[in-house]
């Protein structure tokens, strides 16, 4: 239907909807069945078969397949079967990991899906955009993405940025009353707005005409939802590390093969062993495990009200040492309440007992606030700015008939709020008369007032009046109240925006407070303990801002507070040099926010910045971690942010930093464990072959070890419970090496120890039978027994060592031996599989193993526990050196 070519009343008739009430919920449900959910169909996820095939597309896997063919050709059917089974099991584990990561990301995308404000059943509510249907009455405000194609019913200074559809970067001005020709181009349909475009100015009302794939954007090949998954810097670093280690391992394997050649060993066996060692020593599962740990951690964070939009943010969270936070709704409860009103000569506390004593000027003040508002408040639920909602509640307390006032008053023009003017004005036609109502910052408003209301009379404003008003404003600010003034004037008719805010009559002002969130005080303390400084950035007066900041523990000296005027009086060099002294920034503009963030970053800080408005997008982009408000935040702010708070609570930022630190630490544990185990296998093979011994581990055993230790224990370490003391540590430097803090030595020493213990176990297998590994004339049964010893000790030492890696300083008993149930389960499963391999006769034969005697089992247990035991002794030494 060409709704842009029809008048408003025709469109409403065609869609069978009353714009004053909207659709009923019953009708919405019926239309949802008819039209489907309002969601663009994205690209299909890969099938399990495609994921499985992708896991096999690696040149080392190709070499293993060649090894399978060669062993089949040589008649070694059992070896071929084992290699093939291990390949397929590894691929299956990789598929499971990818599916888990994909499910987590899809769940996060669903949580972060945009919201829309609609009118249904006569009331205004915020709904999931997927539930929109043709005929829904959609309310548009600045900073919100439009969630469906609509025909406009009302448009007040409405401008929409449509570059995603038209390629035109300049926003389009909209006029609901226009009716276009049938062949009007998309970019010229000024009476319509389209899905995925952005309201940049003004407000509007529209009826949904198309949803899902029937929208203009739906017809263009899925503009939304086709972002390619990119790897995080951590994953890229680990990929590079894996390749470096892989090349090193391959070099060692080639060296081993050449040594074997000159030693006259059987080349087929050495070929299979070298290839298997290459596969076992290259941490090919590193990136997959990191992806799984990240996705699990990010999903867990979403359950605690922090949605991570960009995975690199998880890494950056651990380095944050400055949290710049807006005050309203983040540090406070976002429940603004008017507690004081001021008209000339009168300051009144607003409560039920005083309603009958309020004079006409105060009622006029409340009416002006109602008529200069875009918020709604019905049945104790509101939509819009919390300040404006508080003003509506203020009017209700004075028994102002807001519905009657709305029926009598028609808005015919407006000058939308601007962060530079800090004012909003509306032109109202009521009872045959035009009036302008303006509300905003009292100091900005005073500059535009020539008269003042006094007991219902309009008198010229004097300097004495202004001093009296500013004294009242300062008194309110000292009480941590936010002040907001209101003014009016009678107009001859329609006015231009610039004419609205001239020669105004001041009515008065109100003082309101948004109480601090009780939990924020503890969060600020926790952040300080973690080496993180909290900074308040607000549009409130300096006195108000400092009073709240002092109560929350953010600042304790008035010298730590700086107003926008004082900030702009400083030159860039002075401001940047002294930035770390300040903890409160008041009356700031969006440009000030960007300047503050850049100054903190210039001093080497890693900065988190909160925001909710369209104008906050530049500062969110400038910060290392941009944090948008999930409840009050505009779609623009959410789109620019790295993290979204679904509860708009400052404490959630601190919780997210704590979780981010733990996630990063868990990834480090997994990586160090993998590298240590792989290094141990390489050292075992390198040492024994270099000194001329028999091969301590055959190809099938190496591949089995790789399967046992490189999957479940590594993932289980990534799911370790968070360290409760992680917030006692200082923020991690962004330039800090992955192996800093002795972790690199852990890998080298741990790998060397595991490798040498395995060599000792191999030697003991000979020694127990009165033979020497240097003697090549011993029976094959002795060699097989020695290999069984090496095989069991290598796996046991790796599995037990996983317990030691859980914490670099704390003992396994202080953190809880069974506190990571996943790891305990992975270790028990690994031991069980080892016992099955060695205990079932056909498995024994397949892997070339023997059942150990009592001495052998004791030696496996003793040698297997040595890395864990020595690691715990080393931790005692580390703890003794701690301050």
Protein Blocks (a to p, Z undefined) as FASTA:
>chain_A
ZZklpcfklmmmmnopafknopafklmmmmmmmnopadddddddddfklmmmmmmmcfkl
mmmmmmmmmmmmnopamlmmmmmmmmmmmmmmmmmmmmmmmmmmmmmmmmmpccddddee
hiacdddfklpcehiacdddehiacfbdcddfbdchiacdfklmnopabdcdddfkbccd
fklcfklmmkbccehiacfedcdddddfbgcjlbmklmnoplghpaccdddfklmmmmmm
mmmmmmmmmmmmmmmmmmmmmnopafklmmmmmmmmmmmmpcfklmmmmmmmmmmmmmmm
mmnopacfblklmmmmmmpcbdcddfehplmnoiacdfbdcdehiacdddfklmmmpcfk
lmmmmmmmmmmccbdceehiaedjfklmmmmmmmmmnopafklmmmmpccfbdcdddfkl
opacddddeehiacddddddfklmmmmpcbdceehiacdddfklmmmmmmmmmmmmmnop
acddddddddfbdcdfklmmgoiacfbdcdddddddfklmmmmmmmmmnopacddddfbd
fklmmmmmmmnomaccfklpccfklmmmpcfklmmmmmmmpcbdghiafklmmmmmmmmm
mnopacddddfbfklmmmmmmpmbdcddfklpcfklmmmpmbdcfklpaklmmmmmmmmm
mmmmmmmmmmmmmmmmmmmmmmmmmmmmmnopacfbdfklmmmmmmmmmmmmmmmmmmgc
cdfklmmpccddfklcfkgghlmmmmmmmmmmmmmmmmmmmmmmmmmnopafklmkbcfk
lmmmmmmmmmmmmmmmmmmmmmmmmpmkbcfklnopklpmmlmmmmmmmmmmmmmmmmmm
klmmmnopacddfklmmmmmmmmmmmmmmmmmmmmmmmmmpZZ
